[in-house]
Every structure is written in C-alpha cells, then in structure tokens.
Amino acid sequence: MADQTTTAAAAEPQLKEFSLDEVAAHNTAEDCWMIIGEEGERKVYDVTAFLDDHPGGPEIMVDLAGQDATAEFEDIGHSNDARAQLVPLLVGKVKGDVKKPKVETTGKTVNGRKDVSGNNGPLFLVLAGVVGVVALFLQFGTAQ
C-alpha cells in the first residue's frame, strides 16, 4: 500500500527558478519584476499589472524593478492585505537561493581573550578623563 502522507514541500506547486540576471532583465515600467523574501525563501514577482494600483505610486516600484526589494518592502511595514496581494503576482523563485547558516559567536577572540568591542563605555570615560587632565595641566601648568 502506498504512503498517502504528503509533506508541505510536496504539496507546494513547483515554482520556476530565475537567476538574478534573468530577474534583472525585467527592469522597466512595461516589464517590472522584483524579488521579495528572506534569504532561502526569496520569490520573484511580476508586479507590472500592479504598478498603477500601488498606494505609494508606480515610481517607487519601477526604481526597484529587476532587483531584490525585500529590505524596502519590509521597511515600509506592509500589511497582511498587501502581502496577500503578492500571491497572484508570483512567477517563481530565485535560482540557487539557500539560507546560509548563522554563525554563533562565543564572545572570545582567537587568542582566548574576551571580546569587549561592544562595551566601550568605561574606556570612553577613562579617555575623557585623561584628556581633561591634560587640558587642565596645559592651561594652568604652563602659567608659572
């Protein structure tokens, strides 16, 4: 008897894959594609038909035509309704797009010393104090 269970990946329709160069060729108001999605999940959308309906105007989208517009899309804080409008515009995914594993840091340098690069507050105070003492010495110490 055959296994009747399906995985989410098997249930998804196969998306055509496009290289970055292929997407870049669609960079005009008459043929406007863009990439939106996080690394490993970047999708290609043909937004040409949506340009005139975009609340921010077509210019902002045409400026990003043929490019990865993920950062700009996320920075605006698009609503769930806006995200749903992308679904019928989907034409494929980015070829070879894989999520790179995150490298966890231990907070130590190669020689085993603690990395304190993010905690420069006390160092700044010490340096400011030294500069202040030198300034006072130069001001009053040379007046003799």
Order of alpha helices (4+ residues) and beta strands (2+ residues): alpha-beta-alpha-beta-beta-beta-alpha-alpha-alpha-beta-alpha
